[in-house]
Every structure is written in C-alpha cells, then in structure tokens.
Amino acid sequence: MVHLGNLTVIDQNEPLLMELDPQDLVFLLELPATQRLGHIVSLNRTARYANRLNAFALLERLGEARAGAADGAGTDHDR
C-alpha cells in the first residue's frame, strides 16, 4: 500500500502501479503531468525496471490516481 499525504494511492489491487518502487511512484505522482512520460521512460531504462514498464498505460493510470488524490484533497494540480 502506498500513500500520498493522508490518502491511499494504491493497494494490492493496482498491479500496474505496484510494479513501481514506492519512492518512484510518489515521485511520479508529484510531478506535473507534462513531465511524467519523460521520467517514466528514464526509469524504464534503469536496471531496476529493465524495460518492463508499459509507459503509456502507466502514464494514464498515474493521471487517474493523481486526479483522484487531488479530488479527494479539494484541488487538482493537473488540470
């Protein structure tokens, strides 16, 4: 389970996001939406991920998770 502030961002039912290390997930969620794809591609090139990440599916899911967290907090930084 990963938390962003006091909100639960993912749990065991999120296999796409569970592929990320928790620190990488929080980092990506905190980035502006326009910067996420480049960072996902960079992470995917590391030995830790070895091109296992589906960059576009992950980008979409991160946007959904960030929008859900922002809606729950009363703000939406990506729109």
N, C-alpha and C positions, 0 to 999 in steps of 0.2 A: 504494500500500500504506500502511495506517495501523496504527500500533502503540499499544497501551495498556500502559505499562510495558514488559516484555520480551516481551509476547505480540502476535502479529499479529492484529488485529481484523478487518480486511477486506483483500481484494485485488481485482484487476480482475474477479473473478467475482461480485462483490456489487454489481450495478447500483443497487439501491435505496439502499444506504449510500454508494455512490460519488457520488450526487447532492449529498451534503453536503460542505462545505469541511472539511478535516481538523480544523481547530480547533473547528468546531461539532460534529463527530462526537465528539471526545474530551470536550467539554463535556457533551453529552447523555449519553454513557456514564457519566460520573462522577456525574450527578445521581441522587438517589433515584428509583425507578420512579414514585412518585406525583407527581413534579414534571415528568416528561418531556413529557407531552402538551401542557401549557400552554406550555412552551418551544418545542416543535415548531411549534405554532400561531403563536407570536410570530415565530419565524424565517421561517415560511412567508409572513408578511405583509411581510417586508422586500423591497426591490427586488432583492436578490441572488437570492432564490428565486421571487418573483412568483407565489405560489400554485401552484407546480409540484410541491410535495411531497405525497405521499399520506400524510397524518398518521397514520392508523390502521395502515396496513401498515408504515410506518416505526417506529412505536411498538412493534409486535410484533417486528420484526426487531432493534431495539435491545435489547429484553428478552432475546432469544435470544443475541445477541452478548455482552451483559453476563453472562448466566448461564454462557455458555461460557468467558469470560475468568475469571470467579470460580471455576468448577470447576477450571480449569487452575491457579489460584493457591491452591486449597485453601480458599477462602472464598466465600460467596455473600451479598452485601450486600442483594439484592433480596428475599430470602425471609424 
